[in-house]
Amino acid sequence: MKTSQFRTNAKCDGCVARIADKLNEIVPREQWSIDLSTADKVLTITADVPDEKIIAEVKSAGYKAEKL
């Protein structure tokens, strides 16, 4: 499995919950996390899912994701 990181514009637990609704459809919850304590609000995913798919799912939740 690969590990990928993305800069997001999530700001709170509510944002993470909305992103979770989308990500949990393609990646098990234990394989991703968002660190809200960093300036870049880093989403880390450990799964064999294409980066473009992750970005698209975060975008469909109403947020931005940019590969780090």
C-alpha positions as MATLAB code, in Angstrom:
seq = 'MKTSQFRTNAKCDGCVARIADKLNEIVPREQWSIDLSTADKVLTITADVPDEKIIAEVKSAGYKAEKL';
ca = [
       0.000    0.000    0.000;
       1.126    3.516   -0.691;
       0.841    6.544    1.555;
      -0.242    9.852    0.039;
      -0.670   13.265    1.608;
      -2.881   16.139    0.512;
      -3.297   19.745    1.638;
      -6.983   20.421    2.366;
      -9.123   23.384    3.381;
     -10.971   21.471    6.131;
     -11.330   23.645    9.222;
     -13.255   21.659   11.814;
     -14.617   18.264   12.807;
     -17.765   19.023   10.820;
     -15.651   19.447    7.681;
     -13.913   16.154    8.401;
     -17.294   14.443    8.842;
     -18.481   15.656    5.427;
     -15.237   14.517    3.815;
     -15.561   11.194    5.676;
     -18.963   10.569    4.079;
     -17.225   10.497    0.684;
     -13.860    8.936    1.577;
     -15.376    6.066    3.552;
     -17.026    4.867    0.332;
     -13.614    4.144   -1.241;
     -11.152    3.818    1.669;
     -11.679    2.137    5.063;
     -11.810    4.751    7.866;
      -8.725    3.330    9.581;
      -6.655    4.045    6.435;
      -7.035    7.822    6.403;
      -6.852   10.814    8.728;
      -6.892   14.608    8.579;
      -4.575   16.527   10.903;
      -6.432   19.754   11.698;
      -3.579   20.951   13.932;
      -1.311   21.724   10.958;
      -1.558   24.819    8.769;
      -2.074   22.653    5.681;
      -4.804   20.481    7.312;
      -3.020   17.414    5.945;
      -5.052   14.429    4.769;
      -2.972   11.244    4.935;
      -4.202    8.136    3.141;
      -2.589    4.706    3.233;
      -4.316    2.780    0.464;
      -3.890    1.760   -3.146;
      -6.304    4.368   -4.475;
      -5.290    6.779   -7.256;
      -4.555   10.308   -6.029;
      -6.985   11.708   -8.593;
      -9.807    9.640   -7.066;
      -9.048   10.956   -3.582;
      -8.981   14.546   -4.836;
     -12.278   14.011   -6.680;
     -13.984   12.564   -3.578;
     -12.822   15.430   -1.349;
     -13.976   17.894   -4.008;
     -17.380   16.185   -4.209;
     -17.712   16.796   -0.455;
     -17.228   20.523   -1.127;
     -13.570   20.863   -0.144;
     -10.198   21.212   -1.826;
      -7.369   18.688   -1.813;
      -3.936   19.272   -3.318;
      -1.231   16.603   -3.504;
       1.795   17.333   -1.294;
];
